[in-house]
Amino acid sequence: MEKELAKKVEYKQEKWNKIIASYQGSGQSMKEYCNEIGITPSTYYYYLKKSQLIEQAVPKLVPVNFAEAKLSKVSIHYYGATIQIGANDEVSLCAILSALKKV
């Protein structure tokens, strides 16, 4: 049940991200664009704000090549908390990043 709900939420987010991108590239006024796709400007702005809040809340993960890492420790700062682990502890780092991705 949770997976179905998550898929619906993700589908809606993708749909609105496409609508937002489409408007931004349309060259039309907000009123013209909204009339064309059958929504009100307030609906558009609601989903624009919601989309921006979701983007801000989701941490961005950056790929790291461990062969090139020359650090003794890795620090992860997440919403005021700091986690430090040895840079060569790939297993722990992957586990922590995987757990954070699920938050």
N, C-alpha and C positions, 0 to 999 in steps of 0.2 A: 504494500500500500504506500509506504514512504517513497519507494523508488518511482512509482507512478506519479505521485504528487511532485517529486523533484523534477521529473521529466516535463510535466505540465508547466512548472515554473520556469524551467530552462527554455522551453518552447516559447513561452510568452516573452521572456527577456530577449530572445533572438529576434522574435517578430518585431518588438518595439525598437530594438537596436537598428534593424533594417529600416523601419519607418523613420527614425530619427536621422539616419544617414541619408535616406532618400530625400527628406525635406532639405537637409543642409546642402545637398547638391542640386536641388531643383531650380533655384533661382526665383522661386515664387514667393509671394508674401505668405505669411502664416495663414491668413484667412483663406486665400486661394487654395493653398495646399490642403488644408483641413477640409474645405468643402469638396475638393476633388476626391479625397479618400473616405469621406463620410464620417469624420470625427469633429469634435469641437476643439478649439484652441486650448481650452482648459484641460481636456483629456490629454492632449499632446504634452502640455507642460507638466502634468502629473507624472506621466511616464518618463519624461525627460529627467525630472528631478529624481524619480525612483531609480532610474538607470545610473545616474551620477552617484547616488548614495551607495548602490551596489558595487560600482567600480571602486569607490573609496574604501569600502569594507573588505574587499577581497585582496589579500596580500599577493603581490606578484612574486613568483618564484623564478629565480634566475639559474640557468644551468651552470654547473661548475665542473671543470675538468680536473679530477683529482690528481692526475699525473703531473699537472702544471702547478698545483697548489704548493706553495713553499711556506706555509704558515705553521706555527706550532699549535695555535688554538683558533677555533672558529667561534665567533659570537653571533647569536641570533637574537635580535631585539624584536619583540612582538607585543604590542599594546602595553608597554611599560615593563614587561618582564624580559630578563636577559638569561639566555642559556649559553653556557660555554662548554665546548667539548674539544678534545684533541682533533687537530686537523686531519690526522691520518685514520681516524675512527669512522670510516665510511658507513659502516653498518648502523651506528648510532645516529649519524647525521641523516641518513636516508629515513630511518624510523621517525625521527623528530619532524623532518619536513613532511613526511607522509601524514603524520598525525595533525600537523598544522593545516595541511591542505583540506582535511576533513572538517575543520572547525568552521 
